[in-house]
Amino acid sequence: MILTRLLRRLFSAGPSRETHVFELSREGDPAVIARLPPLTSPPPERVSNFFSPMFWCTQEPEKVKSSARVIADLATSGHYFGDNLLTWGRNMSMLDDQPFVQAWQSNIESDADQAILWRRYVLACAAYHCVQLGGDFVECGAYTGVGMKTVIDYLGGREFPRTFWGYDLFEHEEGMLHHSMQEHGEGLYARVQQKFADYPQVRLLKGMIPDVFADGCPERIAYLHIDLNQAPAEIAALDHLFDRMVPGGILILDDYEWSGPYRVQKLAEDVWFDSRQYRVMPLPTGQGLIIKR
Ligand SMILES: C[S@@+](CC[C@H](N)C(=O)[O-])C[C@H]1O[C@@H](n2cnc3c(N)ncnc32)[C@H](O)[C@@H]1O
């Protein structure tokens, strides 16, 4: 009761809609202007729900879906189901962040892009932090470019102030370590290039990691998203890129906390990070997070 009154008083002043404009510059660097998305404060009593029928790792998807539906209906509001995550009683902050909702929704191309809402918000929040550091953005495993573009659109769209490097094979041949995905094929690279035609800050490089780094590689990295679905390439990416990350930069390993076929990635990455005295923070989304010292 007291808490509700306090929250009402707090929110009666109205949510902050201010866009923070930062001049980001380092000695010797040209000044960079970042327009950070304004905070959209939610009404204190309303909490959103999210239920997506897209998940993996089961032979019985219909039974899983109907069981999750029963649990979601029994639970309090603030439930999330999708992407192998079922939880309730959460604030569901991602659905209250209007600039993010717009960026996420306008980039959805598949059911998976929709289901991984929470993973995308982890990226968006990491990017909000990293855009205020000196350093470029990198995604290893750009695929359709949806993850990159969601982040870019959240942080100003065409005015996104950093160089964003996207690496991928864009094609798949039999016998490759990573599994083929629906959009892999001859036309994918051209399609993703077209998607970023009006974004001169995006540099897409087609080729095999780590060889492709010889074609271009940033010197200072603030944001690093590694999503290659296979251990050898992820370790090779870490070997090449981690030391280039600036202090305070954030690394997200997309598959770190997924088991099954992805478990070898975590096992290899744990050893790699342990030798450098880092512990990967496992997130309930299945991602792993590291803050560079
Ligand atoms: C899961 S997808 C990435 C999804 C994307 N990050 C997103 O958020 O939508 C994994 C991608 O890694 C790429 N990949 C795997 N091994 C690679 C390697 N050695 N070099 C370059 N790309 C690789 C695949 O081509 C595939 O497109």
Ligand as a Chemical Component Dictionary entry (heavy atoms), coordinates in Angstrom:
data_LIG
# 
_chem_comp.id                   LIG 
_chem_comp.type                 NON-POLYMER 
_chem_comp.pdbx_formal_charge   0 
_chem_comp.three_letter_code    LIG 
# 
loop_
_chem_comp_atom.comp_id 
_chem_comp_atom.atom_id 
_chem_comp_atom.alt_atom_id 
_chem_comp_atom.type_symbol 
_chem_comp_atom.charge 
_chem_comp_atom.model_Cartn_x 
_chem_comp_atom.model_Cartn_y 
_chem_comp_atom.model_Cartn_z 
_chem_comp_atom.pdbx_ordinal 
LIG C1  C1  C 0  23.296 -18.242 -35.238 1  
LIG S1  S1  S 1  23.913 -17.483 -36.653 2  
LIG C2  C2  C 0  24.099 -15.816 -36.143 3  
LIG C3  C3  C 0  22.800 -15.082 -35.828 4  
LIG C4  C4  C 0  22.946 -13.595 -35.654 5  
LIG N1  N1  N 0  24.008 -13.259 -34.736 6  
LIG C5  C5  C 0  21.661 -12.962 -35.147 7  
LIG O1  O1  O 0  21.633 -12.402 -34.045 8  
LIG O2  O2  O -1 20.669 -12.977 -35.880 9  
LIG C6  C6  C 0  25.537 -18.093 -36.721 10 
LIG C7  C7  C 0  26.313 -17.589 -37.926 11 
LIG O3  O3  O 0  27.701 -17.871 -37.739 12 
LIG C8  C8  C 0  28.276 -18.030 -39.008 13 
LIG N2  N2  N 0  29.569 -18.744 -38.875 14 
LIG C9  C9  C 0  29.809 -19.926 -38.258 15 
LIG N3  N3  N 0  31.120 -20.229 -38.320 16 
LIG C10 C10 C 0  31.733 -19.206 -38.969 17 
LIG C11 C11 C 0  33.103 -18.917 -39.328 18 
LIG N4  N4  N 0  34.116 -19.736 -39.020 19 
LIG N5  N5  N 0  33.352 -17.762 -39.985 20 
LIG C12 C12 C 0  32.354 -16.897 -40.286 21 
LIG N6  N6  N 0  31.063 -17.116 -39.967 22 
LIG C13 C13 C 0  30.743 -18.250 -39.329 23 
LIG C14 C14 C 0  27.249 -18.841 -39.804 24 
LIG O4  O4  O 0  27.414 -18.635 -41.188 25 
LIG C15 C15 C 0  25.930 -18.268 -39.248 26 
LIG O5  O5  O 0  25.354 -17.338 -40.124 27 
# 
loop_
_chem_comp_bond.comp_id 
_chem_comp_bond.atom_id_1 
_chem_comp_bond.atom_id_2 
_chem_comp_bond.value_order 
_chem_comp_bond.pdbx_ordinal 
LIG C1  S1  SING 1  
LIG S1  C2  SING 2  
LIG S1  C6  SING 3  
LIG C2  C3  SING 4  
LIG C3  C4  SING 5  
LIG C4  N1  SING 6  
LIG C4  C5  SING 7  
LIG C5  O1  DOUB 8  
LIG C5  O2  SING 9  
LIG C6  C7  SING 10 
LIG C7  O3  SING 11 
LIG C7  C15 SING 12 
LIG O3  C8  SING 13 
LIG C8  N2  SING 14 
LIG C8  C14 SING 15 
LIG N2  C9  SING 16 
LIG N2  C13 SING 17 
LIG C9  N3  DOUB 18 
LIG N3  C10 SING 19 
LIG C10 C11 SING 20 
LIG C10 C13 DOUB 21 
LIG C11 N4  SING 22 
LIG C11 N5  DOUB 23 
LIG N5  C12 SING 24 
LIG C12 N6  DOUB 25 
LIG N6  C13 SING 26 
LIG C14 O4  SING 27 
LIG C14 C15 SING 28 
LIG C15 O5  SING 29 
# 
